[in-house]
Each structure stands twice: as structure tokens, then as C-alpha cells.
């Protein structure tokens, strides 16, 4: 995932929701991440991300 994509993604609410964890996964060289957010009235949005780059540790 390019830095340009992450920058563009971070400019939208949903992009920030997905882009920030994706950037952290890449920086920490982790494989899996999860993000969740309350969207009100008892509703929740959650996503599980997998880092599929060659930069994954162990």
C-alpha cells in the first residue's frame, strides 16, 4: 500500500478508520489488526485487516 493511498484514505472518515490501522500494521510489521467504532444508536462498525506485504515479521 503506497503512502499516497494512505494519505488520500486518511482524508475521509471511513478512510481514516481503515487507513490508520493499515499504516500502523505496516510500520510495526504486524500481520493482523482490528478496528471498531461506535456509530450510534447501538450500532457498531468493525473491520479486521491483514497485512499481506512482504514486510511482515515472524
N, CA, C and O of each residue as an XYZ file, in Angstrom:
232
protein
N       0.855     -1.164      0.000
C       0.000      0.000      0.000
C       0.905      1.231      0.000
O       1.798      1.358      0.838
N       0.672      2.105     -0.916
C       1.536      3.273     -1.061
C       1.199      4.336     -0.022
O       0.092      4.385      0.514
N       2.195      5.188      0.246
C       1.967      6.300      1.161
C       0.925      7.259      0.609
O       0.159      7.849      1.370
N       0.891      7.421     -0.724
C      -0.097      8.306     -1.347
C      -1.506      7.793     -1.092
O      -2.415      8.583     -0.837
N      -1.701      6.475     -1.158
C      -3.018      5.891     -0.890
C      -3.410      6.153      0.560
O      -4.538      6.560      0.839
N      -2.480      5.919      1.480
C      -2.793      6.117      2.896
C      -3.108      7.578      3.193
O      -3.982      7.875      4.007
N      -2.393      8.493      2.531
C      -2.665      9.915      2.733
C      -4.059     10.264      2.233
O      -4.813     10.954      2.919
N      -4.403      9.791      1.041
C      -5.723     10.069      0.476
C      -6.815      9.413      1.313
O      -7.869     10.009      1.533
N      -6.572      8.203      1.776
C      -7.570      7.487      2.576
C      -7.816      8.184      3.902
O      -8.938      8.173      4.408
N      -6.796      8.782      4.464
C      -6.925      9.427      5.770
C      -7.753     10.703      5.706
O      -8.100     11.258      6.748
N      -8.077     11.177      4.514
C      -8.825     12.418      4.367
C     -10.336     12.211      4.440
O     -11.086     13.185      4.390
N     -10.799     10.969      4.557
C     -12.227     10.691      4.691
C     -12.453      9.965      6.008
O     -11.545      9.286      6.487
N     -13.633     10.086      6.610
C     -13.880      9.400      7.885
C     -13.671      7.883      7.792
O     -13.000      7.296      8.641
N     -14.248      7.246      6.757
C     -14.070      5.793      6.650
C     -12.634      5.454      6.269
O     -12.097      4.437      6.707
N     -12.014      6.301      5.454
C     -10.619      6.086      5.081
C      -9.701      6.174      6.285
O      -8.743      5.408      6.393
N      -9.980      7.087      7.178
C      -9.177      7.201      8.398
C      -9.371      5.969      9.269
O      -8.431      5.482      9.899
N     -10.596      5.475      9.297
C     -10.919      4.282     10.077
C     -10.122      3.071      9.590
O      -9.653      2.275     10.404
N      -9.963      2.924      8.268
C      -9.193      1.810      7.708
C      -7.728      2.159      7.487
O      -6.854      1.317      7.690
N      -7.454      3.385      7.074
C      -6.101      3.774      6.711
C      -5.140      3.834      7.884
O      -3.988      3.420      7.760
N      -5.598      4.342      9.019
C      -4.716      4.444     10.175
C      -4.274      3.078     10.677
O      -3.075      2.880     10.868
N      -5.179      2.118     10.902
C      -4.713      0.787     11.315
C      -3.811      0.131     10.263
O      -2.860     -0.567     10.613
N      -4.104      0.352      8.983
C      -3.262     -0.222      7.928
C      -1.853      0.341      7.996
O      -0.878     -0.392      7.830
N      -1.745      1.629      8.239
C      -0.430      2.267      8.347
C       0.320      1.739      9.564
O       1.519      1.469      9.486
N      -0.374      1.592     10.683
C       0.258      1.078     11.903
C       0.717     -0.370     11.701
O       1.799     -0.744     12.151
N      -0.094     -1.176     11.032
C       0.307     -2.561     10.752
C       1.595     -2.594      9.942
O       2.490     -3.394     10.214
N       1.682     -1.734      8.961
C       2.880     -1.708      8.122
C       4.088     -1.207      8.902
O       5.175     -1.774      8.790
N       3.913     -0.151      9.692
C       5.027      0.395     10.467
C       5.552     -0.599     11.499
O       6.761     -0.711     11.699
N       4.637     -1.324     12.157
C       5.029     -2.284     13.206
C       5.347     -3.669     12.659
O       5.774     -4.556     13.398
N       5.134     -3.849     11.348
C       5.379     -5.124     10.678
C       4.569     -6.270     11.306
O       5.051     -7.393     11.451
N       3.335     -5.945     11.668
C       2.415     -6.931     12.234
C       1.545     -7.501     11.127
O       1.410     -6.894     10.065
N       0.962     -8.650     11.367
C       0.146     -9.311     10.346
C      -1.332     -8.954     10.441
O      -1.969     -8.696      9.420
N      -1.890     -8.937     11.652
C      -3.331     -8.746     11.826
C      -3.610     -7.506     12.670
O      -2.830     -7.141     13.550
N      -4.735     -6.875     12.381
C      -5.197     -5.743     13.170
C      -6.715     -5.677     13.136
O      -7.353     -6.221     12.235
N      -7.278     -5.014     14.116
C      -8.727     -4.864     14.176
C      -9.054     -3.432     14.591
O      -8.353     -2.831     15.405
N     -10.120     -2.903     14.022
C     -10.588     -1.564     14.379
C     -12.095     -1.637     14.556
O     -12.781     -2.338     13.813
N     -12.603     -0.917     15.530
C     -14.046     -0.878     15.771
C     -14.436      0.538     16.152
O     -13.655      1.267     16.765
N     -15.643      0.916     15.786
C     -16.118      2.258     16.084
C     -17.618      2.200     16.341
O     -18.350      1.481     15.662
N     -18.060      2.965     17.326
C     -19.488      3.102     17.614
C     -20.048      4.150     16.661
O     -19.512      5.254     16.567
N     -21.119      3.813     15.955
C     -21.712      4.778     15.041
C     -23.066      5.280     15.543
O     -23.797      5.957     14.820
N     -23.383      4.941     16.778
C     -24.575      5.480     17.415
C     -25.784      4.566     17.351
O     -25.867      3.681     16.499
N     -26.712      4.789     18.255
C     -27.986      4.075     18.352
C     -27.766      2.559     18.415
O     -28.507      1.792     17.800
N     -26.752      2.142     19.155
C     -26.488      0.714     19.341
C     -25.830      0.022     18.166
O     -25.763     -1.207     18.141
N     -25.346      0.770     17.197
C     -24.717      0.176     16.022
C     -23.197      0.316     16.116
O     -22.671      1.297     16.642
N     -22.511     -0.699     15.587
C     -21.051     -0.716     15.614
C     -20.538     -1.138     14.251
O     -21.168     -1.934     13.555
N     -19.400     -0.602     13.881
C     -18.718     -0.990     12.658
C     -17.362     -1.540     13.060
O     -16.643     -0.911     13.837
N     -17.005     -2.706     12.539
C     -15.716     -3.316     12.860
C     -15.097     -3.875     11.591
O     -15.801     -4.274     10.663
N     -13.775     -3.899     11.564
C     -13.049     -4.435     10.418
C     -11.793     -5.142     10.935
O     -11.134     -4.672     11.863
N     -11.482     -6.267     10.323
C     -10.239     -6.981     10.605
C      -9.353     -6.816      9.377
O      -9.780     -7.090      8.256
N      -8.128     -6.371      9.587
C      -7.193     -6.121      8.496
C      -6.052     -7.120      8.549
O      -5.572     -7.472      9.627
N      -5.622     -7.574      7.382
C      -4.456     -8.450      7.281
C      -3.404     -7.752      6.432
O      -3.696     -7.276      5.334
N      -2.180     -7.693      6.944
C      -1.064     -7.128      6.213
C      -0.495     -8.223      5.324
O       0.087     -9.185      5.824
N      -0.654     -8.090      4.021
C      -0.211     -9.124      3.084
C       1.071     -8.728      2.364
O       1.436     -9.361      1.373
N       1.756     -7.708      2.833
C       3.007     -7.290      2.224
C       4.128     -8.234      2.648
O       3.955     -9.055      3.548
N       5.262     -8.108      1.998
C       6.436     -8.916      2.345
C       7.126     -8.414      3.590
O       8.105     -9.011      4.037
N       6.631     -7.317      4.163
C       7.276     -6.689      5.304
C       6.769     -7.222      6.642
O       7.006     -6.587      7.669
N       6.089     -8.352      6.669
C       5.526     -8.908      7.889
C       6.608     -9.670      8.639
O       7.348    -10.461      8.053
N       6.691     -9.420      9.953
C       7.692    -10.126     10.768
C       7.139    -11.467     11.225
O       5.929    -11.658     11.353
N       8.069    -12.394     11.468
C       7.800    -13.708     12.031
C       6.590    -14.347     11.572
O       6.283    -15.462     11.995
